[in-house]
Amino acid sequence: MSAPDEPNGAPADNRPERSGGKLPERLFEAGTEWLRAGGEASDVVLSSRARIARNLAGQLFVHKAAPTDLRLVLEACRDVLESIPLGARNTWLELHESPAVERSLLLERHLISSQFAKGKLGPKRRSNDWPRAVIFGLPDERSAVMVNEEDHLRLQVIRSGLALREAWAEADAIDDRIEAGLDYAFSPRLGYLTACPTNVGTGVRFSVMLHLPGLRMAGEIEKVKHAAADMSLAVRGFYGEGSEAFGDFYQLSNQTTLGKSEAQLLDELAEKILPEVIEYERQSRQRLLEKRRWQLEDTVHRAIGVLHHARLLGVDETMKLLSIVRLGVCLGVVDTIDVTALHRLMLLVQPTHLQQAAGKNLAQDGRKRERARAVRERLAAM
């Protein structure tokens, strides 16, 4: 889903505190890796992610298991995961004990999936009571593991910019450490067994978050989507599966894992497909500069003007405007705005982060007023 504008000090051994259903205070002050605005090709690629799906041998898949079975899986995984450093310090959070606002906060930070946040367990079951958790590394939130999502374990590593190989190397190393303590469901013929057939085999998905305003303005974005589908790639929105694109941000990933090695999947995406997409986007941006510069500058500065002066802003409108401003910054049309600060603003304007910053729950009109105020204040400080 797109983010709806609706109400709704490390221990010496690096083991996380068992925070249960409450997020530690002042948890997210250091920012998040996927919005760091660094790394290779960061003008087009916001972040790269390697995700690994695994299940425990001898246990029913999540959508078939009873809550008591899933509690056993949770405990077994926690004992192992707590011994593995995912950052300078780890945080373990049991989502069946967490209020909706905290789950939404984690979703907006791309630490959990939308179905995990909602308590959606497959197409026919929905319950916030099923035992599930997430553990992630601080301060950069680069590595995280969801327990009892669609699969027993969903490990992800995110790196800023185009860094699929680095993300994969880190995820693979963490996966090896987990497998040393847990017995994975594995078939010599098929590979790793997963709840969804498209993940069977390596269980690995690689994805990148792309900013493609040039292709959209050139009317080429649908061609990119069709070409991706022909190459068995999935194009999704800002929050991944089941979400819509807004602000010209798209997530591109491989759709199947069976029959190809991790190296083959990585080479196809990182060496063949992504360089072409990045080049097409850069060419589209350059044509805008060369052939439609005045229109481009007018669009960018109009967006800045609205953001500076608006009194009511919805989240979709704000993201579209920030997307246009980001394009202007990357092309040098605007030189007074820092792209990292712009990225932080993209996170702040999400509904739950906005209310957390305001320190109170807000109705929809109140959020629009608060969002406009926050944007004006942050832009004035840049």
Helices and strands as residue ranges (DSSP letters): E 17-18, G 33-35, E 45-54, G 62-64, H 67-81, E 89-94, G 95-97, H 100-108, H 114-118, E 120-121, E 125-126, E 133-138, E 143-147, E 153-160, H 164-179, E 186-187, E 191-192, G 197-199, E 204-211, H 213-217, H 221-230, E 233-236, E 249-254, H 262-267, I 268-273, H 274-291, H 293-309, H 315-330, H 339-348, H 351-358, H 364-381
